[in-house]
């Protein structure tokens, strides 16, 4: 369907979290969308040439989101409530890779994410850089959503994915 691999700089991150501001959809970087199958090694009796590697469960890395820091962010309030009040409210997150027409071409639906770490970049009087906040999230798993399932008969992204 696509002639070239997609670019990684045009994407959307949407939290199923309220309230949110328009800035809560803007992120500079997303990393940690990977999974590893853990295995158990079984040695077969009498067979010394190899061992069996049997799959046990999938393991998912932490999701790291980076962006310029925004004051009054709904996501920041969600993190603050978890860290200061120890109230963890798992939320689902949709990460969509967009094409040049701002249409999703691939999406990842992250399930039951909770904040694990929040950090801001260093303040340096000798550099004029934007303050970047980094949010590390732990989650249960993610689903990869194909382009076909993103669009309903009406052809709208928001109608088929509730965010």
Beta strands, then each sheet from edge to edge (+ up, - down):
strand 1: 11-15
strand 2: 29-31
strand 3: 35-42
strand 4: 52-60
strand 5: 63-68
strand 6: 91-98
strand 7: 104-120
strand 8: 132-138
strand 9: 141-145
sheet 1: 1+ 6- 7+ 8- 5+ 2-
sheet 2: 1+ 6- 7+ 9-
sheet 3: 3+ 4-
end
